[in-house]
Amino acid sequence: LKFSDVPNGLGAIAKVPAAGWFQIVLYALYCEGTTQNWVLPDGDLDLDGQYMKKMDAADKRIPGDYGWKPPLLATDDPETKKRRLNAELANGRLAMMAIIGMFFQDGLTGSAWGDWSNYV
């Protein structure tokens, strides 16, 4: 399989070999299996009411908090942190809607970017 043989957009999904899909699924399972080592700060139940692994108080951390504090962005103020986390969630949701829109456009027109000659 050559790179030039792979079409753009959703057509590329059908060109991925079974071994490639196997690697993708295996890696996703690895990522899911190795990061389930946290509990919520206020208890031992997750958002769906499922029991999570009991850990020592020193090991409890908020999901996604890996202890790295980026310079000029990290803060200890709870209100600022909440506002920044909400902004990050909103931007992530916007990005998900944008990619879904591109998938929809690609499914309708065969091109996620459109034909720019129609606009100039």
C-alpha positions as CSV (number, residue, x, y, z in Angstrom):
1,L,0.0,0.0,0.0
2,K,1.5,3.3,-1.1
3,F,0.6,6.7,0.4
4,S,-0.5,7.9,-3.1
5,D,-3.1,5.0,-3.2
6,V,-4.9,6.3,-0.1
7,P,-7.7,8.7,-0.9
8,N,-8.6,11.8,1.1
9,G,-11.3,11.9,3.6
10,L,-13.6,9.1,4.7
11,G,-12.5,7.0,1.8
12,A,-9.2,6.4,3.5
13,I,-10.9,4.4,6.3
14,A,-11.6,1.5,3.9
15,K,-7.9,1.4,2.8
16,V,-6.5,0.7,6.3
17,P,-5.5,-2.9,6.4
18,A,-6.8,-5.3,9.2
19,A,-3.4,-5.3,10.9
20,G,-3.5,-1.5,11.1
21,W,-7.0,-1.6,12.7
22,F,-5.7,-4.2,15.1
23,Q,-2.8,-2.0,16.1
24,I,-5.1,1.0,16.6
25,V,-7.5,-1.0,18.8
26,L,-4.6,-2.6,20.8
27,Y,-3.0,0.8,21.5
28,A,-6.4,2.3,22.6
29,L,-6.9,-0.6,24.9
30,Y,-3.4,-0.2,26.3
31,C,-4.0,3.5,26.9
32,E,-7.4,2.8,28.6
33,G,-6.0,0.0,30.7
34,T,-3.0,1.9,32.0
35,T,-4.7,5.2,33.0
36,Q,-7.5,3.9,35.1
37,N,-5.6,4.4,38.4
38,W,-7.4,7.4,39.8
39,V,-10.5,8.1,42.0
40,L,-12.6,11.2,42.3
41,P,-11.4,13.5,45.0
42,D,-14.7,13.3,47.0
43,G,-15.2,9.6,47.1
44,D,-14.8,6.2,45.7
45,L,-17.5,6.3,43.0
46,D,-17.1,7.7,39.5
47,L,-19.7,9.8,37.7
48,D,-21.7,6.7,36.7
49,G,-21.8,5.3,40.3
50,Q,-19.3,2.6,39.5
51,Y,-16.8,1.5,42.1
52,M,-13.2,2.5,41.4
53,K,-10.0,1.1,42.8
54,K,-9.4,2.2,46.4
55,M,-6.2,4.1,46.7
56,D,-4.3,5.9,49.5
57,A,-5.1,9.6,50.1
58,A,-1.7,10.5,48.7
59,D,-2.4,8.8,45.5
60,K,-5.8,10.4,44.8
61,R,-5.7,12.8,42.0
62,I,-8.2,14.5,39.7
63,P,-8.6,12.8,36.3
64,G,-6.2,14.3,33.7
65,D,-4.0,15.9,36.4
66,Y,-0.5,14.4,35.9
67,G,1.3,16.9,38.1
68,W,2.8,19.0,35.3
69,K,2.2,22.7,35.7
70,P,2.9,24.7,32.5
71,P,4.7,28.0,33.1
72,L,2.4,31.1,33.0
73,L,-0.7,28.9,32.8
74,A,-0.8,27.0,36.1
75,T,-2.6,28.6,39.0
76,D,-3.6,27.6,42.5
77,D,-6.6,30.0,42.5
78,P,-9.7,27.6,42.4
79,E,-11.8,30.1,40.4
80,T,-9.2,30.8,37.8
81,K,-8.5,27.1,37.5
82,K,-12.2,26.3,37.1
83,R,-12.5,29.0,34.4
84,R,-9.5,27.7,32.5
85,L,-10.7,24.1,32.7
86,N,-14.1,25.1,31.5
87,A,-12.5,27.0,28.6
88,E,-10.5,23.9,27.7
89,L,-13.6,21.7,27.8
90,A,-15.5,24.2,25.6
91,N,-12.6,24.4,23.1
92,G,-12.5,20.6,23.0
93,R,-16.2,20.3,22.3
94,L,-16.0,22.9,19.6
95,A,-13.2,20.9,18.0
96,M,-15.3,17.8,18.1
97,M,-18.2,19.6,16.4
98,A,-15.9,21.0,13.8
99,I,-14.5,17.6,12.8
100,I,-18.0,16.1,12.8
101,G,-18.9,18.9,10.4
102,M,-15.9,18.0,8.2
103,F,-16.9,14.3,8.2
104,F,-20.5,15.3,7.2
105,Q,-19.2,17.6,4.4
106,D,-16.8,14.9,3.2
107,G,-19.7,12.3,3.2
108,L,-21.8,14.7,1.1
109,T,-19.3,16.2,-1.3
110,G,-16.4,13.8,-1.2
111,S,-14.1,16.6,0.1
112,A,-13.7,17.8,3.6
113,W,-12.3,21.1,2.5
114,G,-14.5,21.9,-0.5
115,D,-13.5,23.1,-3.9
116,W,-12.0,26.5,-3.5
117,S,-12.4,27.3,-7.2
118,N,-16.1,27.7,-6.4
119,Y,-15.4,30.5,-4.0
120,V,-12.9,32.6,-5.9
